[in-house]
Amino acid sequence: MAIVRQSVLTFTVLALTASSLVGQSSTGEHWVATWTTAVVARPAVLPAAAPNAPPVNPPPVTPDNQTLRQIVRTSIAGSRLRVVFANTFGTAPLNIGAASIATRGTESNIVPASLHKLTVNGSTAFRIPAGAVMLSDPVDMQVPARTDLAIDVFVPDDLGSGSSPITMHNGANQTSYVTAGNHVGESTLRDGAITRSWFLLSRVEVAAAPRAGAVAAFGDSITDGARSTPDTNNRWPDHLARRLPAQFAVMNVGIAGNRVLTEGNFNVGVNALARFDRDVLAQPGVTHVIVLEGINDIGAGNAALDDLIAAHKQMIERAHQRGLKIYGATLTPYEGAAYFTPEGEAKRKALNQWIRSSGKYDGVIDFEAVVRDPAAPTKIKAEFDSGDHLHPNDAGYKAMGESVDLALFKLSGS
């Protein structure tokens, strides 16, 4: 038995040593994800819309000999950056014809003096193998905190012509731009369309201060910012990012519709346990995690309470193995939502009680207490309700982000 324990101890020490090196390069740079999204697999050919379904605005995009100018917002400053391109769910190699990054001006305009070409292993055109991600070569670029960047990606092939899924994030709540042909790095994209999805991107990393850290906001549509006003950065993690000290990045890895235990349609991503390693543990610079997830399991999946609690315990244990602090956020009220049931409400209350009282999480962020109606605790306050009785509005997200106790976020040695 002593030998077994010694082996486990040795393995744990090695694993923690390896994890402490995540984000480090041979030159000693400390890489931290300043912007991140959680990706899903979209079919190359979208299914037909249901009869009488309202039109989608803006309509979906399938890249085909087009330049995508994608707008992302930094959270932490840095002196150098690199972009992570993703073919995570692709079953075939993905060709990128050219790419660049610049500070955004207004709308589809960039600041020309800030433009940098992006290369991979020195090449301006590159191929991403099936299921892989590729890091761009670093570029020297001063990246301020909370600044919009424009990442141009030229996709020479028709991604709708085959069967390989497209790696993307559907609920960006951020307008990006699409135009035909290769227009990478041009000051303005003209005669294009708009999209509110991100394609083929996983994150932007910056070479940050040696003791910089990052908070991963892990969840579903309420973390993703569903029904917040597009282009205003009013998700609750955005409001948290504005308040945190300068050495903390915030990584929003919410996916609308996501569940802890099961999958839904193609937009909602794989279950939280399946994506936890990729979307949290593998993020460069991550030091803290906030988990706000489970309402879709209760409302849409009819999950058993014991199974949800067991899943939360799994995430806690995996975070602790990597030396991360992990905080549980209580599920917000949802009476009046399309999938509300009294049985589901009982599960929500019981899961919240476990989050608050079990002591398993390193701390509790009580979002329920922030947004519930004191006169009707199973409902969101009217002034915080986006109208569907499930998702907060801008004011509700602001209240959530501003309620988080900043004392929870300390780096080791501070």
Order of alpha helices (4+ residues) and beta strands (2+ residues): alpha-beta-beta-beta-beta-beta-beta-beta-beta-beta-beta-beta-beta-beta-beta-beta-beta-beta-alpha-alpha-beta-alpha-beta-alpha-alpha-beta-alpha-beta-alpha-beta-beta-alpha
